[in-house]
Amino acid sequence: MDYYLDLVQSVKKKYRLCKEAFLPQAVFSDESENFRKPAEPSAEDFVEISILTGRNNASAVCLCVDDKRLLMERVENGRVFDRYRVVLPPTEEAANYFFQIIYNETSYYYTRNGVSQEFPMDGYFRLLRNFQTPAWARGAVMYQIFVDRFCNGDPSNDVKTGEYNYLENQVQGVKDWYAQPEDGDFCHFYGGDLQGILQKMDYLQNLGVEVLYLNPIFVSPSSHKYDIQDYDHVDPHFGVIVEDYDKVVEPGEKNSQAKAYITRTTSERNLMESDALFIRLVEEAHKRGMRVILDGVFNHCGAFHKWLDREEIYKYQKKGAYYCKQSPYHDYFYWKEDGSYEGWWDYPNHPKLNMENCSALYWEIMRIGQKWVSPPYNADGWRLDVAADVGKSEEFNHKFWHDFRSAVKKANPEALILAEHYGDAEAWLRGDQWDGVMNYDAFMEPVSWYFTGISKHSTESRQDLKNNNAVFWDTIRYQMGRMPAQAAGVAMNELSNHDHSRFLTRTNGRTGRLHTDGAQAANRGVNKAVFREAVLLQMTWPGAPTVYYGDEAGVTGWTDPDNRRPFPWNREDDELVQYHKILIGLRKEHISLRKGSLKSLDTEDGILAYGRFCKEERCLIVCNNREEAVQVSLPVWQIGVQSYGKMEVLLKTKEMDYFTEKELLSVENGMIQLEMPPHSGILMKEV
């Protein structure tokens, strides 16, 4: 039997195509190693680019690259697909390209946006040379830890109530680990530390984590630590305190009298021991095959920082720029006419750093960037806070990150550089600045809107975006198209993080904030079935799936500070933990889920279907986000599945639970029929 002829006839009938129809559904190429070799070429590499068309469905195929049209050679003539290829010579120049397919004297064009008969003006594929990202980071499973809330492994280093004042508030040591965060949470401390992470290494390894991303760990007075006090040392409250002092500050006393805090954060012994504990943490992670990346806050520091020393923590040095215009650090900051310093977004606890006009500070930050990725610390990279804000001009910003990349990669060629960025990051993703970004625009936002209809902050509801397939796929295509393949491969795909509400809370379909609605409202009406759907997508999507600590254990919460609830040790949702573990394991087991191409399959609103496929393997993922059961018929031939054969179910989710029992389903004429319960998902592979 000619399976292909059967398949063609069924497609023609479905789409009412003429006798000799062109099959746009058969055409596919992307920027993965499946269609571009090498995927990260140097200037010296020949680059092979290929495309699939339907069998005998083209009289000629051309690669249109810049102003040239190159005839492609047919190298495979299969039952369903033909593969065409062309090889580009070495060059240092970047290139934009798309494909022209000629059939029956008609030209069709293929871009990221799909097939069209109109000459394309956008959606081009992008080939960048000399843009290499660390191989270990591509598709890796990451785990973000907000250190103060993860695990208290050493109570002796806990912040003492009244130890110092922060923004006119007396700091509080929280005694009840399970207490909910409150407004003013930045001066409330739960006691999580590096020792706690070390104690939970077995848990993290068993979960399948490959990379630990730590929110800031350097000396800082806040619980979030985005207001650095000393870039050169780990905060002893996260590390080790061997020298201590009993006295706390009385109400109204200045921090210059906070002898306990001053001793704890400036004692050379405390700082050295804390740094040594971090070295131990990285060594332990590396022994287990894990990597560790740090949070770099270089746009601003904190008012407590020794360069400014507004709080006179370092008054014995008499060098802080706040009180001394002759300070060697005076030019590290921007100063107003009234003598006050400029704060980032006018936050007084976030003094903006003046690297644009101070070369000494500029190279000091370069030194810090190198230090922590070098021996003996050996961190594996940086996540860069508000990276597009560094400096006052875009020209300076690009120069800074160019030099930062050069410095960091010189110290550790395998270091990863990821940036926090909202909006189009293309200008930073050309191989000379960032490796990738926290993937808000091409992952967190469209995924949140699709599954919940709620914004990532839980502050806006758009039910017109929920289950809207056209908006979802159009957004994904456009936003992913703004990233080169190298950056997309290491993009941090998160459902939640320290700046946004917990995804599980968004499944209740409500908007809210802690100070207006209260913590309990974030727990009510959540839908774990919807959360399981989103996690299924996260773990089968291109890029680096990143779990925010506690998401896997069922933690809920509005946007910060409520999203920083402590990890519920001994109170975890064991079913969700196991679900994450199984999906992470499946991702690591199946090469197509890490390195495969992604192709969407047309379905009705509320049903997401896509394939991940490569030469070795083909997987199908389907999510039904509707309130009712549906039957779907999917053209799995489009992802290379044999026209007649079997697919094995690896994982099924339903409203109340999930299943991993093996089940074989038949493929007939290139189609597979599925019955999908409400709010369910399925992952299967061809056998």
Phi, psi and omega per residue, in radians:
M1 nan 2.416 3.092
D2 -1.549 1.662 -3.091
Y3 -1.009 -0.643 -3.079
Y4 -1.122 -0.737 -3.130
L5 -1.117 -0.692 3.066
D6 -1.039 -0.765 -3.105
L7 -1.125 -0.828 3.141
V8 -1.030 -0.763 -3.128
Q9 -1.089 -0.692 -3.139
S10 -1.177 -0.656 3.119
V11 -1.186 -0.747 3.114
K12 -1.042 -0.746 -3.117
K13 -1.132 -0.750 -3.099
K14 -1.130 -0.750 -3.052
Y15 -1.743 0.149 3.131
R16 0.914 0.801 -3.117
L17 -1.474 2.736 3.121
C18 -1.258 3.062 -3.023
K19 -1.015 -0.804 -3.128
E20 -1.922 1.236 -3.045
A21 -1.564 2.578 2.969
F22 -1.425 2.381 -3.081
L23 -1.790 1.623 -3.130
P24 -1.134 -0.464 -3.120
Q25 -1.163 -0.323 -3.108
A26 -1.511 -0.273 -3.037
V27 -1.435 2.307 3.105
F28 -2.799 2.453 2.925
S29 -2.748 2.790 3.026
D30 -2.679 -2.923 -3.077
E31 -1.793 0.231 3.092
S32 -1.347 3.002 3.128
E33 -1.170 -0.183 3.096
N34 -1.291 -0.380 -3.098
F35 -2.295 0.024 3.057
R36 -2.562 2.104 -3.095
K37 -2.268 2.235 -0.165
P38 -1.258 2.720 -3.109
A39 -1.209 -0.502 3.132
E40 -2.150 1.292 -3.015
P41 -1.299 2.625 2.978
S42 -1.594 3.084 3.110
A43 -1.174 -0.346 -3.095
E44 -1.601 -0.085 -3.028
D45 -1.533 2.449 2.788
F46 -1.312 2.457 -3.089
V47 -2.122 2.126 3.099
E48 -1.640 2.174 3.104
I49 -2.046 2.348 -3.101
S50 -2.344 2.884 -3.137
I51 -2.600 2.594 3.045
L52 -1.753 2.462 2.936
T53 -2.277 3.000 3.018
G54 -1.141 2.657 -3.117
R55 -1.018 2.220 3.140
N56 0.936 0.553 -3.058
N57 -1.879 0.373 3.097
A58 -2.681 2.394 3.019
S59 -1.569 -0.374 3.053
A60 -2.833 2.562 3.067
V61 -2.279 2.316 -3.119
C62 -2.182 2.548 2.955
L63 -1.678 2.116 3.109
C64 -1.731 1.850 -3.058
V65 -2.129 2.058 -3.039
D66 0.929 -2.040 -3.097
D67 -1.830 0.279 -3.101
K68 -1.986 2.673 3.040
R69 -2.161 2.033 -3.050
L70 -1.924 2.202 3.112
L71 -1.235 2.276 -3.124
M72 -1.686 2.620 -3.106
E73 -1.698 2.359 3.034
R74 -1.352 2.095 -3.072
V75 -1.967 -0.215 3.077
E76 -2.446 2.417 3.087
N77 -2.263 1.525 -3.030
G78 -1.629 -3.028 -3.140
R79 -1.200 -0.609 -3.079
V80 -2.013 -0.683 -3.018
F81 -2.109 2.617 2.848
D82 -1.892 2.537 3.054
R83 -2.017 2.293 3.084
Y84 -1.999 2.588 -3.138
R85 -2.531 2.803 3.017
V86 -2.587 2.664 -3.127
V87 -2.016 2.227 3.106
L88 -1.670 2.469 -3.110
P89 -1.346 2.893 3.089
P90 -1.046 2.524 3.067
T91 -2.937 2.760 3.051
E92 -1.556 -0.210 -3.025
E93 -1.373 2.462 2.966
A94 -1.289 2.824 -3.103
A95 -2.535 2.534 2.947
N96 -1.848 2.480 3.139
Y97 -2.606 2.780 2.996
F98 -2.607 3.141 -3.042
F99 -2.090 2.527 2.995
Q100 -2.021 2.229 3.137
I101 -2.082 2.168 -3.107
I102 -1.879 2.202 -3.141
Y103 -2.522 2.194 -3.097
N104 0.915 0.756 3.082
E105 1.138 0.247 3.077
T106 -1.945 2.393 3.122
S107 -1.679 2.330 3.005
Y108 -2.091 2.583 -3.100
Y109 -2.132 2.418 -3.125
Y110 -2.107 2.171 3.062
T111 -2.268 -2.980 3.042
R112 -1.020 -0.465 -3.087
N113 -1.454 -0.043 3.135
G114 1.856 -2.773 -3.061
V115 -1.663 2.415 3.086
S116 -2.625 2.699 3.035
Q117 -1.578 -0.127 3.093
E118 -1.529 2.455 3.112
F119 -1.082 2.229 -3.005
P120 -1.308 2.451 3.052
M121 -1.913 -0.166 3.116
D122 -2.697 -3.028 3.136
G123 1.334 0.303 -3.107
Y124 -1.187 2.626 2.947
F125 -1.334 2.657 -3.048
R126 -2.164 2.208 3.106
L127 -1.962 1.932 3.088
L128 -1.890 2.369 3.104
R129 -1.829 2.773 3.132
N130 1.035 0.558 3.048
F131 -2.074 1.623 3.141
Q132 -1.878 2.312 3.034
T133 -1.886 2.733 -3.137
P134 -1.068 2.257 -3.106
A135 -1.033 -0.585 -3.085
W136 -1.167 -0.380 -3.058
A137 -1.566 -0.301 -3.047
R138 -1.251 1.948 3.137
G139 1.352 0.127 -3.065
A140 -1.221 2.629 3.083
V141 -1.539 2.035 -3.103
M142 -1.838 2.793 -3.119
Y143 -2.458 2.052 -3.094
Q144 -1.597 2.265 -3.116
I145 -2.079 2.058 2.930
F146 -1.512 1.766 -2.765
V147 -1.019 -0.766 -3.075
D148 -1.054 -0.335 -3.038
R149 -1.990 0.131 -3.059
F150 -1.566 -1.025 -3.140
C151 -2.833 2.311 3.100
N152 -1.596 1.734 -3.111
G153 -1.633 -0.236 -3.077
D154 -2.548 1.587 -3.112
P155 -1.087 -0.313 -3.094
S156 -1.208 -0.296 3.135
N157 -1.776 0.139 -3.102
D158 -1.114 2.524 3.034
V159 -1.100 2.328 3.138
K160 -1.544 2.459 3.026
T161 -1.024 2.205 -3.115
G162 1.446 0.143 -3.115
E163 -1.054 -0.594 3.089
Y164 -2.872 3.067 3.090
N165 -1.881 2.470 3.122
Y166 -2.298 2.074 -3.078
L167 0.854 0.841 3.075
E168 1.177 0.253 3.054
N169 -2.010 2.486 3.053
Q170 -1.358 2.242 -3.118
V171 -1.152 2.615 -3.078
Q172 -2.165 2.262 2.963
G173 -1.544 2.052 -3.083
V174 -1.391 2.118 -3.089
K175 -1.436 -0.570 -3.116
D176 -1.633 1.863 -3.103
W177 -0.975 -0.544 -3.052
Y178 -1.603 0.088 3.133
A179 -1.135 2.547 3.124
Q180 -1.354 2.505 3.036
P181 -1.057 2.646 3.109
E182 -2.123 2.938 2.987
D183 -1.031 2.559 -3.016
G184 1.382 0.344 -3.049
D185 -1.086 -0.376 -3.099
F186 -1.107 -0.283 3.088
C187 -1.987 0.353 3.040
H188 -1.935 2.278 -3.018
F189 -2.165 2.240 -3.113
Y190 -1.644 -0.329 3.062
G191 1.765 0.074 3.064
G192 -1.040 2.578 -3.026
D193 -2.757 3.121 -3.127
L194 -1.158 -0.598 3.100
Q195 -1.086 -0.623 3.081
G196 -1.104 -0.688 3.087
I197 -1.127 -0.744 3.103
L198 -1.030 -0.715 -3.128
Q199 -1.167 -0.409 -3.100
K200 -1.814 0.278 3.141
M201 -1.083 -0.652 3.095
D202 -1.080 -0.742 3.123
Y203 -1.050 -0.832 -3.104
L204 -1.133 -0.719 3.122
Q205 -1.156 -0.744 3.127
N206 -1.135 -0.548 3.094
L207 -1.178 -0.486 3.130
G208 1.851 0.205 -3.092
V209 -1.124 2.432 3.130
E210 -1.982 -0.411 -3.120
V211 -2.419 2.294 3.023
L212 -1.758 2.154 3.003
Y213 -1.861 2.028 -3.103
L214 -1.751 2.190 2.924
N215 -1.020 2.882 -2.934
P216 -0.835 2.402 -3.125
I217 -2.073 -0.020 -3.064
F218 -1.406 2.836 -3.083
V219 -0.886 2.210 -3.071
S220 -2.882 2.572 -3.074
P221 -1.471 -0.224 -3.072
S222 -1.725 2.883 3.103
S223 -1.276 -0.480 3.128
H224 -1.490 -0.432 3.029
K225 1.126 0.520 2.995
Y226 -1.584 0.246 3.069
D227 -2.211 1.365 -2.954
I228 -1.119 2.442 3.084
Q229 -1.799 -0.497 -3.123
D230 -2.767 1.900 -3.109
Y231 -1.236 -0.268 -2.990
D232 -1.571 -0.076 -3.059
H233 -2.512 2.584 2.991
V234 -1.223 2.427 3.116
D235 -1.102 2.171 3.111
P236 -1.032 -0.381 3.042
H237 -1.184 -0.345 2.994
F238 -1.732 -0.224 -3.015
G239 -2.000 -1.927 -3.024
V240 -2.343 2.322 3.057
I241 -2.042 1.938 3.084
V242 -1.883 -0.486 3.033
E243 -1.875 2.207 -3.034
D244 -2.428 3.008 3.139
Y245 -2.590 2.456 -3.014
D246 -1.422 -0.515 -2.951
K247 -1.215 2.298 2.990
V248 -1.863 2.932 -3.107
V249 -1.449 2.514 3.042
E250 -1.498 2.740 3.087
P251 -0.937 2.296 3.138
G252 1.603 -0.278 3.112
E253 -1.309 2.610 3.097
K254 -1.428 2.782 3.125
N255 -1.195 -0.264 3.038
S256 -1.130 -0.280 3.084
Q257 -1.747 0.032 -3.091
A258 -1.423 1.306 -2.992
K259 -1.150 -0.564 3.105
A260 -1.136 -0.823 -3.128
Y261 -1.143 -0.766 -3.130
I262 -1.065 -0.765 3.128
T263 -1.113 -0.819 -3.069
R264 -1.095 -0.687 -2.998
T265 -1.723 -0.115 3.134
T266 -2.118 -0.189 3.113
S267 -1.050 2.209 -3.126
E268 -1.038 -0.677 3.139
R269 -1.134 -0.762 3.117
N270 -1.065 -0.766 -3.101
L271 -1.170 -0.741 -3.135
M272 -1.153 -0.736 3.137
E273 -1.166 -0.631 3.133
S274 -1.204 -0.728 3.071
D275 -1.081 -0.685 3.141
A276 -1.132 -0.618 3.105
L277 -1.151 -0.658 3.070
F278 -1.110 -0.712 3.090
I279 -1.005 -0.748 3.117
R280 -1.086 -0.721 3.141
L281 -1.074 -0.803 3.141
V282 -1.137 -0.736 3.115
E283 -1.047 -0.748 -3.139
E284 -1.148 -0.713 3.097
A285 -1.081 -0.797 -3.117
H286 -1.116 -0.630 3.085
K287 -1.050 -0.539 -3.089
R288 -1.647 0.141 -3.135
G289 1.376 0.293 3.126
M290 -1.781 2.741 3.036
R291 -1.968 2.838 3.140
V292 -2.319 2.158 3.043
I293 -2.047 2.544 -3.043
L294 -1.841 2.823 3.105
D295 -1.662 2.073 -3.136
G296 -1.803 2.048 -3.115
V297 -1.926 1.623 -3.001
F298 -2.025 -0.040 3.054
N299 -1.327 -0.595 -3.119
H300 -2.593 2.856 3.003
C301 -2.076 -2.618 3.126
G302 -2.098 2.781 3.129
A303 -1.129 -0.366 3.091
F304 -1.401 -0.178 -2.998
H305 -1.002 2.495 -3.089
K306 -1.090 -0.388 3.085
W307 -1.232 -0.590 3.128
L308 -1.723 -0.888 3.074
D309 0.965 0.829 3.084
R310 -1.075 -0.540 -3.077
E311 -1.584 0.014 3.113
E312 1.036 0.644 3.041
I313 -1.206 -0.572 -3.091
Y314 -1.954 0.555 -3.014
K315 -1.082 -0.386 3.103
Y316 -1.148 -0.402 3.111
Q317 -1.424 -0.423 3.114
K318 0.928 0.709 -3.115
K319 -2.162 -0.111 -3.084
G320 -1.083 2.368 -3.041
A321 -1.257 -0.315 -3.097
Y322 -1.130 -0.659 -3.092
Y323 -1.871 -0.105 -3.022
C324 -2.358 1.884 3.128
K325 -1.183 -0.365 3.121
Q326 -1.543 0.091 -3.133
S327 -1.032 2.457 3.045
P328 -1.102 -0.219 -3.122
Y329 -1.791 0.090 -3.063
H330 -1.020 -0.718 -3.100
D331 -1.363 -0.005 3.086
Y332 -1.270 -0.206 -3.019
F333 -2.229 2.849 3.018
Y334 -1.623 2.306 -3.094
W335 -2.048 2.383 3.114
K336 -1.548 2.956 -3.115
E337 -1.089 -0.528 -3.136
D338 -1.421 0.075 3.098
G339 1.579 -0.091 3.116
S340 -1.480 2.798 3.139
Y341 -1.630 2.778 3.125
E342 -1.526 2.297 3.069
G343 -1.802 2.585 3.069
W344 -1.095 2.171 -3.037
W345 0.922 0.501 3.117
D346 1.170 0.282 3.044
Y347 -1.347 2.075 -3.095
P348 -1.160 -0.399 3.126
N349 -1.528 0.061 3.114
H350 -2.192 1.223 3.127
P351 -1.048 2.226 -3.132
K352 -1.269 2.335 -3.120
L353 -1.500 2.380 -3.020
N354 -1.737 0.995 -3.131
M355 -1.194 -0.425 -3.087
E356 -1.124 -0.477 -3.067
N357 -2.107 0.169 -3.086
C358 -2.395 1.752 -3.091
S359 -1.158 -0.537 3.132
A360 -1.088 -0.763 3.097
L361 -1.174 -0.726 3.139
Y362 -0.909 -0.891 -3.089
W363 -1.388 -0.334 3.007
E364 -1.168 -0.732 3.096
I365 -1.164 -0.646 3.068
M366 -1.054 -0.736 3.123
R367 -1.067 -0.772 -3.135
I368 -1.114 -0.734 3.110
G369 -1.020 -0.683 3.119
Q370 -1.294 -0.697 -2.998
K371 -0.941 -0.848 -2.959
W372 -1.399 -0.231 3.054
V373 -1.743 0.114 -3.127
S374 -1.915 2.842 3.027
P375 -1.040 2.542 0.068
P376 -1.564 0.029 -3.025
Y377 -1.396 -0.849 2.974
N378 1.062 0.591 2.985
A379 -1.081 2.759 -2.998
D380 -1.772 0.173 3.083
G381 2.648 -3.044 -3.074
W382 -2.266 2.467 2.796
R383 -1.805 2.256 -2.962
L384 -1.813 2.079 -3.116
D385 -1.282 2.456 3.126
V386 0.545 0.955 -2.926
A387 -1.120 -0.558 -3.118
A388 -1.322 -0.147 -3.111
D389 -1.580 -0.207 -3.084
V390 -1.059 2.206 -3.086
G391 1.444 -3.119 -3.122
K392 -1.941 -0.215 -3.123
S393 -2.211 2.616 3.134
E394 -1.139 -0.631 3.127
E395 -1.046 -0.786 3.117
F396 -1.147 -0.743 -3.095
N397 -0.979 -0.793 -3.137
H398 -1.169 -0.672 3.103
K399 -1.096 -0.761 -3.122
F400 -1.050 -0.858 -3.077
W401 -1.249 -0.486 3.023
H402 -1.090 -0.819 -3.131
D403 -1.223 -0.624 3.120
F404 -1.103 -0.790 3.121
R405 -1.047 -0.791 -3.127
S406 -1.053 -0.743 -3.113
A407 -1.162 -0.822 -3.078
V408 -1.188 -0.764 -3.116
K409 -1.220 -0.488 3.057
K410 -1.167 -0.705 3.133
A411 -1.262 -0.662 -3.099
N412 -2.604 1.643 -3.073
P413 -1.012 -0.364 -3.124
E414 -1.665 0.157 3.141
A415 -1.286 2.502 3.126
L416 -1.737 2.437 3.108
I417 -2.179 1.842 3.125
L418 -1.986 2.493 -3.086
A419 -2.070 2.515 2.892
E420 -1.362 2.174 -3.129
H421 -2.765 2.363 3.024
Y422 -1.901 2.314 -3.140
G423 1.712 -2.975 -3.032
D424 -1.205 2.050 -3.120
A425 -1.823 0.179 -3.014
E426 -0.928 -0.672 -3.063
A427 -1.149 -0.378 3.128
W428 -1.685 -0.150 -3.008
L429 -1.957 1.019 3.139
R430 -2.066 0.253 3.089
G431 1.634 -0.057 -3.096
D432 -2.080 0.069 -3.129
Q433 -2.367 -1.598 -3.117
W434 -1.598 2.674 2.977
D435 -1.411 -0.650 -3.083
G436 -2.938 -2.993 -3.077
V437 -2.371 2.874 2.873
M438 -1.224 2.127 -2.844
N439 -1.511 1.193 3.127
Y440 -1.208 -0.897 -2.959
D441 -1.284 -0.572 -3.071
A442 -1.864 0.144 3.059
F443 -2.543 -1.252 -2.981
M444 -0.974 -0.824 -3.087
E445 -1.189 -0.946 -3.129
P446 -1.099 -0.594 3.123
V447 -1.182 -0.731 3.132
S448 -1.134 -0.799 3.129
W449 -1.081 -0.740 -3.050
Y450 -1.150 -0.858 -3.025
F451 -1.431 -0.478 -3.016
T452 -2.156 -0.391 -3.035
G453 1.243 0.259 -3.077
I454 -2.127 2.470 -3.141
S455 -1.200 2.864 -3.100
K456 -1.142 -0.297 3.059
H457 -1.680 -0.021 -3.038
S458 1.016 0.575 -3.130
T459 -1.991 -0.063 -3.112
E460 -2.507 2.448 3.099
S461 -2.019 2.287 3.090
R462 -2.381 1.493 -3.104
Q463 -1.213 -0.302 3.061
D464 -1.231 -0.321 3.106
L465 -1.606 -0.338 3.129
K466 -1.173 2.286 3.120
N467 1.097 0.330 -3.116
N468 -1.588 1.694 -3.061
N469 -1.089 -0.748 -3.075
A470 -1.083 -0.812 3.138
V471 -1.126 -0.740 -3.124
F472 -1.045 -0.944 -3.054
W473 -1.240 -0.621 3.077
D474 -1.106 -0.712 3.118
T475 -1.138 -0.798 3.140
I476 -1.048 -0.828 -3.120
R477 -1.075 -0.780 -3.110
Y478 -1.173 -0.880 -3.056
Q479 -1.202 -0.705 3.071
M480 -1.137 -0.544 3.120
G481 -1.189 -0.295 3.095
R482 -1.444 -0.128 3.133
M483 -1.944 2.339 2.985
P484 -1.156 2.785 -3.081
A485 -0.990 -0.639 -3.122
Q486 -1.047 -0.780 -3.114
A487 -1.238 -0.667 3.134
A488 -1.089 -0.573 -3.105
G489 -1.183 -0.413 -3.135
V490 -2.001 0.117 -3.113
A491 -1.041 2.388 -3.086
M492 -1.465 1.789 -3.085
N493 -1.599 1.795 -3.088
E494 -1.981 2.571 2.942
L495 -1.605 -0.566 -3.128
S496 -2.494 2.829 2.906
N497 -2.846 -2.968 -3.006
H498 -1.242 -0.194 -3.128
D499 -1.843 -0.108 -3.038
H500 -2.356 2.843 -3.110
S501 -1.126 2.786 3.067
R502 -1.224 2.392 -3.103
F503 -1.043 -0.667 -3.119
L504 -1.042 -0.632 3.072
T505 -1.154 -0.683 -3.134
R506 -1.074 -0.415 -3.126
T507 -1.191 -0.182 3.082
N508 -1.409 -0.100 3.067
G509 1.254 0.274 -3.096
R510 -1.924 2.685 2.938
T511 -1.735 2.692 3.135
G512 3.041 2.916 3.054
R513 -2.449 2.752 -3.103
L514 -1.042 -0.804 -3.010
H515 -1.296 -0.273 3.128
T516 -1.873 -0.538 -3.029
D517 -1.985 -0.324 -3.127
G518 1.485 2.757 -3.047
A519 -1.173 -0.639 -3.047
Q520 -1.139 -0.511 3.140
A521 -1.122 -0.452 3.119
A522 -1.276 -0.279 -3.117
N523 -1.646 -0.368 -2.975
R524 -1.423 2.387 3.004
G525 1.281 0.287 -3.130
V526 -1.272 2.678 -3.056
N527 -2.110 1.755 -3.103
K528 -1.143 -0.467 3.122
A529 -1.126 -0.709 3.090
V530 -1.155 -0.709 3.104
F531 -1.056 -0.738 3.120
R532 -1.094 -0.672 3.065
E533 -1.015 -0.827 -3.091
A534 -1.137 -0.658 3.116
V535 -1.188 -0.668 3.065
L536 -1.009 -0.795 3.104
L537 -1.122 -0.789 -3.113
Q538 -0.993 -0.745 -3.051
M539 -1.467 -0.057 3.103
T540 -2.107 0.298 -3.046
W541 -1.836 2.599 3.066
P542 -1.082 2.565 -3.123
G543 1.909 -2.837 -3.064
A544 -1.943 1.717 3.119
P545 -1.075 2.245 -3.034
T546 -2.147 2.011 -3.127
V547 -1.569 2.185 3.048
Y548 -1.408 2.208 -3.022
Y549 -0.736 2.304 3.085
G550 1.561 -0.350 3.061
D551 -0.985 -0.732 -3.107
E552 -1.211 -0.250 -3.119
A553 -1.803 0.081 3.084
G554 1.581 0.350 -3.140
V555 -1.253 2.401 3.092
T556 -1.976 3.091 3.069
G557 2.693 2.482 2.981
W558 -1.191 -3.101 3.110
T559 -1.104 3.019 -2.956
D560 -0.986 2.453 0.231
P561 -1.593 -0.027 -3.017
D562 -1.192 -0.409 3.126
N563 -1.298 -0.031 -3.104
R564 -1.880 0.627 3.098
R565 -1.144 2.653 3.138
P566 -1.193 2.625 3.092
F567 -1.105 2.291 -3.029
P568 -1.461 1.103 -3.135
W569 -0.985 2.349 -3.108
N570 1.254 0.009 3.072
R571 -2.252 0.343 -3.086
E572 -1.135 2.716 2.910
D573 -1.407 1.657 -3.025
D574 -1.061 -0.584 -3.138
E575 -1.123 -0.707 3.118
L576 -1.235 -0.662 3.092
V577 -1.047 -0.824 -3.129
Q578 -1.131 -0.653 3.111
Y579 -1.058 -0.798 3.087
H580 -1.073 -0.750 -3.117
K581 -1.064 -0.751 -3.131
I582 -1.143 -0.785 -3.113
L583 -1.178 -0.683 3.073
I584 -1.083 -0.730 3.111
G585 -1.084 -0.725 3.112
L586 -1.134 -0.683 3.111
R587 -1.072 -0.769 -3.104
K588 -1.260 -0.473 -3.108
E589 -1.367 -0.556 -2.995
H590 -1.916 2.016 -3.033
I591 -1.068 -0.562 -3.105
S592 -1.155 -0.470 -3.123
L593 -1.369 -0.291 3.097
R594 -1.785 -0.702 -3.001
K595 -2.096 -0.069 -3.047
G596 -1.284 2.810 3.000
S597 -1.261 2.744 3.094
L598 -2.024 2.276 3.062
K599 -2.365 2.226 3.102
S600 -1.359 2.589 3.068
L601 -2.022 2.312 -3.055
D602 -1.101 2.260 3.085
T603 -2.551 3.067 3.096
E604 -1.390 2.849 3.117
D605 -0.953 2.452 3.115
G606 1.590 -0.109 3.126
I607 -2.173 1.979 3.085
L608 -1.714 2.243 3.096
A609 -2.404 2.329 3.114
Y610 -2.721 2.770 3.092
G611 -1.959 2.598 2.911
R612 -2.065 2.132 -3.010
F613 -2.564 2.644 3.048
C614 -2.622 -3.060 -3.082
K615 -1.048 -0.650 -3.023
E616 -1.460 -0.357 -2.892
E617 -2.835 2.639 3.068
R618 -2.344 2.180 3.130
C619 -2.114 2.609 3.103
L620 -2.120 2.368 3.101
I621 -2.215 2.297 3.131
V622 -2.385 2.361 3.046
C623 -2.191 2.256 3.008
N624 -1.830 1.824 -3.110
N625 -1.659 0.266 3.114
R626 -1.474 2.892 3.109
E627 -1.416 -0.205 -3.087
E628 -2.137 2.804 3.087
A629 -1.230 2.633 3.131
V630 -2.436 2.705 2.963
Q631 -1.917 2.278 -3.115
V632 -2.203 2.547 3.064
S633 -2.084 2.070 -2.977
L634 -2.064 2.350 -3.133
P635 -1.430 1.366 -3.079
V636 -1.247 -0.194 3.031
W637 -1.041 -0.458 -3.110
Q638 -1.171 -0.371 3.103
I639 -1.835 0.284 3.021
G640 1.608 0.092 3.112
V641 -1.241 2.444 -3.132
Q642 -1.027 2.557 -3.053
S643 -1.099 -0.561 3.077
Y644 -2.307 2.047 -3.102
G645 3.136 -2.705 -3.068
K646 -2.270 2.609 2.951
M647 -2.181 2.423 -3.083
E648 -1.779 2.255 3.088
V649 -1.313 2.171 3.101
L650 -1.699 -0.541 -3.098
L651 -2.766 2.389 3.027
K652 -2.230 2.385 3.002
T653 -2.046 2.579 3.086
K654 -2.331 -3.084 -3.057
E655 -1.051 -0.670 -3.019
M656 -1.855 -0.277 -3.045
D657 -2.835 -2.928 3.092
Y658 -2.534 2.848 -3.058
F659 -2.396 2.556 3.068
T660 -2.167 0.192 3.087
E661 -1.115 2.361 -3.112
K662 -1.219 2.435 -3.139
E663 -2.605 2.384 3.136
L664 -1.833 2.301 3.093
L665 -2.095 2.535 -3.046
S666 -1.517 2.493 2.985
V667 -1.841 2.210 -3.138
E668 -2.224 2.183 3.130
N669 0.976 0.615 3.108
G670 1.390 0.085 -3.095
M671 -2.070 2.620 3.031
I672 -2.222 2.411 -3.132
Q673 -1.805 2.269 -3.125
L674 -2.248 2.451 2.966
E675 -1.812 2.040 -3.046
M676 -1.952 2.004 3.064
P677 -1.128 2.962 3.085
P678 -1.034 2.495 3.094
H679 0.763 1.102 -3.093
S680 -2.290 2.911 3.087
G681 -2.541 2.791 3.117
I682 -2.572 2.460 3.042
L683 -2.183 2.203 -3.126
M684 -2.500 2.813 3.118
K685 -2.346 2.725 3.087
E686 -1.286 2.446 3.076
V687 -2.109 nan nan
